[in-house]
Amino acid sequence: MSRTERDFYRRDESERAWMIENTWCGACRLPDLGIDEPREFEDDGRIYLEGRCRICRRVLTSEVVDQRERSPAA
């Protein structure tokens, strides 16, 4: 699999803000601590956002899932 960098800053400002603030840190075990140094990339057809937890500074990686593209449950 090859990691392809994407330009996170091409997203709408409100979408970027939401993505940066709505996080989960597995080390802190708390939601919505936010991230610094956001980077977006694609790997194996999936999009990810990576950044540093604002509290513990560990690198977090989350898959970006567009809820508008998900099909309704059968």
PyMOL commands that set and color helices and strands:
alter all, ss='L'
color gray80, all
select helices_A, chain A and resi 8-10+13-21+67-69
alter helices_A, ss='H'
color red, helices_A
select strands_A, chain A and resi 3-6+24-25+30-31+35-43+46-53+59-64
alter strands_A, ss='S'
color yellow, strands_A
deselect
rebuild
show_as cartoon
